[in-house]
Amino acid sequence: MAQLLRTISNVSVLHTVATPLERHFRNNSEEVRRANGGKATEEEADHLKLADLCYINVSGKQYITTYSCLDRYPNTLLGSPDREEFWIPELKSYYFNRNRQCFESILTFYQTGKEFRPVTVDGDIYEEERHFFRIEEPKAATEDAIIPIDEAGISDLCFSKGGWNLMRRRVHKFLMDPRSSRLATAWHIMDIIFICTSITLLVLETDPNIGVAFTDKDHRAYDAIRILNVVVISFFTTDLLVRFSTWPNLLGFFTNMFNILDILSILPFFVTVITDAVQDDTVITDALVDNPEVQQHRSYVVLRVCRIFRIVRVFKFIRHSQDLIMIIKVVARAKKELCLLVLLLFIFSVSFGSLMYYIEHTTNTQFTSIMQGCWWAIVTITTIGYGDIAPKTWLGKMVGSFVLTLGIVFLALPMTIIVGKFSQVYEKEKVKE
């Protein structure tokens, strides 16, 4: 032990007095390994390990790394001989009066080659620290590959070389990135206007008074509404077909969530047109589909299912909001905590729903099955309390009071974990943006 302490002291003196000798221990390891039959002695190995240690003091906090780790990046401050300007003999370490949080991230870069900006540090401050330590920006493989990845996870590197592929890449960027040009911004604004128009038509068509204009061919607004609907669907179809022709791969197009939503949003219109032509030019609307006399036909049943998908047009707004996309990513990353919440809700609802059924079903006609009991348990645990089903016996009321109290705890504990996870992931996604 005393010999080890003397070795540490000698290494410190070597650093302050004879830095070349320290370099000798670190850079001539092959000669040391050849000693003692190709293996370094224990004392020589201790010299090598201790001489490779590098002590860095950042605003009073000590960090220990190795010179071999720093020397992998010779163009940076810590990897070049310029670091000797910051050597303090009294501290026996390099001293930097810099931001400690930023330095921990920079030190991680030296150790792993990956760089992450701390969430709690402003971007300008971090860039200033990077500039001080001479951390270079990562270089792109080619000049054409510096365009950011869009919300579909596609970059220019997914496209092949060539004139046609270059055109596809530009059109794809035009459709997916509204910030690429003013014309792209105008296109996305037009898309939002058509989405709002489509949703407005969907809502007005179900109104008993206004819906007449959608069904009566003699109505003065019938032709205008029909043409407007065709223009809206034509715009959506054109946008979808152009995106399909410029997508890098066919499988990726049909597995993208936004493309699936776009297909489902325009599908009811074409099904309606085909069914309209088959059914002797009868105008198919919600009012006609809801008619009991025509519900017996299978074609109307299929049509009714397809027309439900028109509601999907509301979700087209997600494409134009980065915050909504980020929330979806956050929910996907917090799926473990959400699954825990759903699992607890399932266990409690089945347990207390079954218990309430066996307590109440003989005297209370509202609890006709365990499923009714589960419905009551879910409504009670979530503290909604519709009041459509309620216990009447004193034992049932006692169980109901316990379930209500459990519901408050059930929402408080897991939701705290979920909200914390949500905030953490949301901040990380914001940093990436």
C-alpha positions in Angstrom: 0.0 0.0 0.0 2.8 2.4 0.9 4.5 1.6 -2.4 1.3 2.4 -4.3 1.0 5.7 -2.5 4.6 6.5 -3.4 3.9 5.6 -7.0 0.9 8.0 -7.1 3.1 10.8 -5.7 5.8 10.1 -8.2 3.2 10.2 -11.1 2.0 13.7 -9.8 5.6 14.9 -9.7 6.3 13.5 -13.2 3.3 15.5 -14.5 4.5 18.7 -13.0 8.2 18.3 -13.5 8.8 15.8 -16.3 5.8 15.5 -18.6 7.9 13.7 -21.3 8.7 11.0 -18.8 5.1 10.5 -18.1 4.6 10.3 -21.9 7.3 7.6 -21.9 5.2 5.5 -19.5 2.1 5.9 -21.5 3.3 5.8 -25.1 5.9 3.0 -24.7 3.6 0.3 -23.3 4.9 -2.2 -25.9 8.4 -2.1 -24.4 7.0 -2.6 -21.0 4.9 -5.6 -22.1 8.0 -7.2 -23.6 9.7 -7.0 -20.2 9.4 -10.0 -17.9 8.8 -12.5 -20.8 6.3 -10.4 -22.7 4.3 -9.4 -19.6 4.6 -6.2 -17.6 5.5 -6.5 -14.0 3.0 -5.5 -11.3 5.0 -2.3 -10.6 5.3 -1.4 -14.3 1.6 -2.0 -14.8 0.7 0.3 -11.9 3.0 2.9 -13.4 1.1 2.6 -16.8 -2.3 2.8 -15.3 -1.6 5.7 -12.9 0.3 7.6 -15.6 -2.7 7.4 -17.9 -5.1 8.9 -15.4 -6.1 12.5 -16.1 -7.5 14.8 -13.4 -9.8 17.6 -14.5 -11.3 20.2 -12.1 -14.3 22.1 -13.5 -15.5 24.9 -11.2 -14.5 23.0 -8.1 -15.7 19.5 -9.1 -13.1 16.9 -9.8 -13.4 14.6 -12.8 -11.0 11.6 -13.6 -10.6 10.2 -17.0 -7.6 8.8 -19.0 -5.3 10.5 -21.5 -5.8 7.7 -24.0 -9.5 8.5 -24.0 -8.9 12.2 -24.6 -6.2 11.6 -27.2 -8.7 10.0 -29.5 -9.8 13.5 -30.5 -6.6 15.4 -31.1 -8.4 18.4 -32.7 -10.3 19.2 -29.5 -8.9 21.2 -26.6 -8.6 18.3 -24.1 -7.1 16.0 -26.8 -4.4 18.4 -27.9 -1.2 19.8 -26.1 -3.1 23.1 -25.6 -4.6 21.6 -22.5 -1.3 22.1 -20.7 -2.1 25.8 -20.5 -4.8 24.9 -17.9 -2.6 22.7 -15.7 -2.5 23.9 -12.1 0.5 22.4 -10.1 -1.1 23.2 -6.7 -4.2 21.3 -7.6 -2.3 18.6 -9.6 -5.1 18.8 -12.2 -6.4 20.8 -15.1 -8.7 23.6 -14.0 -11.5 25.0 -16.1 -13.9 27.7 -14.9 -16.7 26.4 -17.1 -20.3 25.0 -16.8 -20.2 21.7 -15.0 -23.4 20.3 -16.6 -22.1 21.0 -20.1 -18.7 19.5 -19.3 -20.3 16.2 -18.1 -22.0 15.9 -21.5 -18.7 16.8 -23.3 -16.8 14.2 -21.2 -19.4 11.7 -22.2 -18.6 12.6 -25.8 -14.9 11.7 -25.2 -15.9 8.4 -23.6 -18.6 7.2 -25.9 -18.4 9.3 -29.1 -22.0 10.3 -28.6 -23.1 13.8 -27.6 -26.2 14.8 -25.7 -27.1 18.3 -24.6 -28.4 18.5 -21.0 -32.1 19.2 -20.8 -31.7 21.9 -18.2 -29.0 23.9 -20.1 -29.9 26.5 -22.7 -28.8 25.8 -26.3 -26.7 28.9 -26.6 -24.8 28.2 -23.4 -24.1 24.6 -24.5 -22.9 25.8 -28.0 -20.5 28.2 -26.3 -19.1 25.4 -24.2 -18.7 23.2 -27.2 -16.9 26.0 -29.0 -14.5 26.4 -26.1 -13.6 22.8 -25.9 -13.4 22.6 -29.8 -16.0 19.9 -30.2 -16.6 19.7 -33.9 -19.9 19.5 -35.6 -20.7 16.0 -37.0 -20.1 16.1 -40.8 -22.7 14.8 -43.2 -21.8 12.0 -45.6 -22.6 14.1 -48.6 -23.7 17.6 -49.3 -27.2 16.4 -50.3 -27.7 14.5 -47.0 -28.0 17.5 -44.7 -31.8 17.9 -45.0 -33.6 17.1 -41.7 -35.7 13.9 -41.3 -39.4 14.6 -41.7 -42.2 13.3 -39.4 -42.3 10.1 -41.4 -38.7 9.3 -40.5 -37.5 9.7 -44.0 -34.4 11.7 -45.1 -32.8 12.4 -48.4 -30.4 9.4 -47.8 -33.4 7.1 -48.5 -33.5 8.2 -52.2 -31.1 6.9 -54.8 -29.0 9.0 -57.1 -30.2 10.2 -60.4 -32.3 12.9 -62.0 -35.7 11.3 -61.5 -34.9 10.5 -57.9 -33.7 14.0 -57.3 -37.1 15.2 -58.5 -38.9 12.7 -56.3 -36.8 13.9 -53.3 -37.7 17.5 -53.9 -41.4 16.8 -54.4 -41.4 14.6 -51.3 -39.8 17.4 -49.2 -42.3 19.9 -50.7 -45.2 17.7 -49.5 -43.8 16.7 -46.1 -41.9 19.8 -44.9 -43.9 23.1 -45.0 -40.7 25.0 -44.0 -38.9 24.0 -47.2 -40.3 26.9 -49.3 -43.0 29.4 -49.4 -44.9 27.4 -52.0 -44.8 24.4 -49.6 -46.2 26.5 -46.8 -49.0 27.7 -49.0 -49.8 24.1 -50.0 -50.0 23.0 -46.4 -52.2 26.0 -45.5 -54.5 25.0 -48.4 -54.5 21.4 -47.0 -55.7 22.7 -43.6 -58.4 24.8 -45.3 -59.7 21.7 -47.2 -59.6 19.6 -44.0 -61.8 22.2 -42.2 -64.1 22.4 -45.2 -64.5 18.6 -45.3 -65.2 18.4 -41.5 -67.8 21.2 -41.9 -69.6 19.4 -44.6 -69.5 16.2 -42.6 -71.1 17.9 -39.6 -73.7 19.9 -41.6 -74.9 16.8 -43.5 -76.2 15.2 -40.3 -78.3 18.3 -39.4 -82.1 17.6 -40.0 -82.6 21.1 -41.5 -79.4 21.7 -43.4 -79.0 18.1 -44.5 -81.8 18.5 -47.0 -79.4 20.4 -49.3 -77.3 17.2 -49.4 -80.2 14.9 -50.4 -82.7 16.9 -52.5 -81.5 17.4 -56.1 -84.0 20.2 -56.5 -82.5 22.2 -53.7 -80.6 25.3 -54.9 -77.5 24.5 -52.9 -77.3 20.8 -53.9 -75.0 21.3 -56.9 -72.7 23.7 -55.1 -72.3 21.3 -52.2 -71.7 18.4 -54.5 -69.0 20.3 -56.5 -67.4 21.5 -53.3 -67.2 17.9 -51.9 -65.7 16.7 -55.2 -63.1 19.4 -55.1 -62.1 18.6 -51.5 -61.8 14.9 -52.2 -59.9 15.6 -55.5 -57.3 17.6 -53.5 -56.9 14.9 -50.9 -56.6 12.2 -53.6 -54.0 14.2 -55.6 -51.9 14.8 -52.5 -52.1 11.1 -51.6 -51.1 9.9 -55.1 -48.2 12.3 -55.4 -46.9 11.3 -52.0 -47.3 7.6 -53.0 -45.2 8.2 -56.2 -42.5 10.0 -54.3 -42.2 7.7 -51.3 -38.9 5.8 -51.1 -40.4 2.4 -50.7 -43.9 0.8 -51.2 -44.0 -1.0 -47.9 -43.0 2.1 -45.9 -45.8 4.0 -47.5 -48.6 1.6 -46.4 -47.1 1.2 -42.9 -47.1 4.9 -42.3 -49.9 6.0 -39.9 -50.6 9.3 -41.7 -50.9 7.6 -45.1 -53.3 5.0 -43.7 -55.5 7.8 -42.2 -55.5 9.6 -45.6 -56.6 6.5 -47.4 -59.4 5.9 -44.9 -60.6 9.5 -45.2 -61.2 9.4 -48.9 -62.4 5.8 -49.2 -66.0 6.5 -48.2 -66.4 9.0 -51.1 -65.4 6.5 -53.8 -67.5 3.8 -52.2 -70.4 6.2 -52.2 -69.9 7.0 -55.9 -69.7 3.3 -56.9 -72.8 2.4 -54.8 -74.6 5.5 -56.1 -74.0 4.3 -59.7 -75.2 0.8 -58.9 -78.3 1.9 -57.1 -80.0 3.6 -60.1 -78.4 7.1 -59.4 -79.9 7.3 -55.9 -78.1 9.8 -53.8 -76.6 8.0 -50.8 -76.6 10.1 -47.6 -76.6 9.4 -43.9 -80.4 10.0 -43.8 -80.9 7.3 -46.4 -78.5 4.9 -44.8 -80.4 5.3 -41.5 -83.7 4.5 -43.1 -84.9 1.1 -41.8 -86.4 0.1 -45.2 -83.0 0.2 -46.8 -80.9 -1.3 -44.0 -81.8 -4.8 -45.1 -79.6 -4.5 -48.1 -76.0 -5.7 -47.5 -74.6 -2.9 -49.7 -76.0 -0.3 -47.4 -74.5 -2.1 -44.4 -71.1 -2.0 -46.0 -71.7 1.6 -47.0 -72.6 2.6 -43.5 -69.4 1.0 -42.2 -67.3 2.8 -44.8 -68.9 6.2 -44.1 -68.0 6.0 -40.5 -64.4 6.4 -41.6 -65.1 9.9 -42.7 -64.5 10.8 -39.1 -60.8 10.0 -39.7 -60.5 13.3 -41.6 -60.3 15.0 -38.2 -57.0 13.2 -37.6 -55.4 14.8 -40.7 -54.8 17.8 -38.5 -52.1 15.9 -36.7 -49.8 16.0 -39.7 -49.6 19.8 -39.5 -48.9 20.0 -35.8 -45.4 19.1 -34.5 -46.6 19.3 -30.9 -49.4 16.7 -31.5 -46.8 14.4 -33.2 -44.5 14.9 -30.3 -47.4 14.0 -27.8 -48.0 10.8 -29.8 -44.3 9.9 -29.5 -44.4 10.6 -25.8 -47.4 8.4 -25.3 -45.7 5.6 -27.3 -42.6 5.9 -25.1 -44.7 5.9 -21.9 -46.7 2.8 -23.0 -45.2 0.7 -20.1 -46.7 3.0 -17.5 -50.0 3.3 -19.4 -50.2 -0.5 -19.7 -49.8 -0.7 -15.9 -52.7 1.7 -15.4 -54.9 -0.2 -17.8 -54.0 -3.5 -16.1 -54.8 -2.2 -12.7 -58.1 -0.8 -14.0 -59.0 -4.2 -15.5 -58.1 -6.1 -12.3 -60.1 -3.8 -10.1 -63.1 -3.6 -12.4 -63.5 -7.3 -12.8 -62.9 -8.0 -9.1 -65.3 -5.4 -7.7 -67.8 -5.8 -10.6 -68.2 -9.5 -9.9 -68.4 -8.9 -6.2 -71.1 -6.2 -6.6 -73.1 -8.5 -9.0 -73.3 -11.3 -6.4 -74.3 -8.8 -3.7 -76.9 -6.9 -5.6 -78.4 -9.2 -8.4 -81.0 -10.8 -6.1 -82.5 -7.5 -5.0 -81.4 -5.0 -7.6 -82.5 -5.5 -11.2 -79.9 -3.0 -12.5 -77.1 -5.6 -11.9 -78.2 -8.2 -14.5 -74.7 -9.6 -15.2 -71.1 -9.3 -14.2 -70.6 -7.1 -17.3 -73.0 -4.6 -15.8 -71.1 -4.8 -12.6 -67.8 -4.2 -14.4 -69.4 -1.1 -16.0 -70.4 0.2 -12.6 -66.9 -0.5 -11.3 -65.2 1.4 -14.1 -67.5 4.4 -13.8 -66.9 4.4 -10.0 -63.2 3.9 -10.0 -62.6 6.7 -12.5 -64.8 8.9 -10.3 -67.2 9.7 -13.1 -70.4 8.4 -11.5 -73.1 8.5 -14.2 -75.7 7.2 -11.7 -77.4 4.9 -14.2 -76.4 1.9 -12.0 -76.2 2.2 -8.2 -76.2 -0.3 -5.3 -79.3 -0.5 -3.0 -78.3 -2.9 -0.2 -76.3 -1.7 2.8 -73.4 -4.2 2.0 -73.4 -3.0 -1.6 -73.2 0.6 -0.5 -70.3 -0.2 1.8 -68.4 -1.9 -1.1 -69.3 1.1 -3.4 -67.8 3.5 -0.8 -64.6 1.5 -0.7 -64.4 1.3 -4.5 -64.9 5.1 -4.7 -62.1 5.7 -2.2 -59.9 3.2 -4.0 -60.5 5.1 -7.2 -59.1 8.3 -5.8 -55.9 6.5 -4.8 -55.9 4.5 -8.0 -55.8 7.7 -10.1 -53.4 9.6 -7.8 -50.5 7.1 -7.6 -50.1 5.8 -11.2 -51.0 9.1 -12.7 -48.1 10.8 -10.8 -45.7 8.3 -12.4 -47.2 8.7 -15.8 -47.1 12.5 -15.6 -43.5 12.4 -14.5 -42.5 10.1 -17.3 -44.5 12.2 -19.8 -42.7 15.4 -18.7 -39.3 13.7 -19.0 -39.9 12.3 -22.4 -41.5 15.5 -23.6 -38.5 17.5 -22.6 -36.2 15.1 -24.4 -38.3 15.3 -27.6 -38.2 19.1 -27.4 -34.5 19.0 -27.2 -34.3 16.8 -30.3 -36.6 19.2 -32.1 
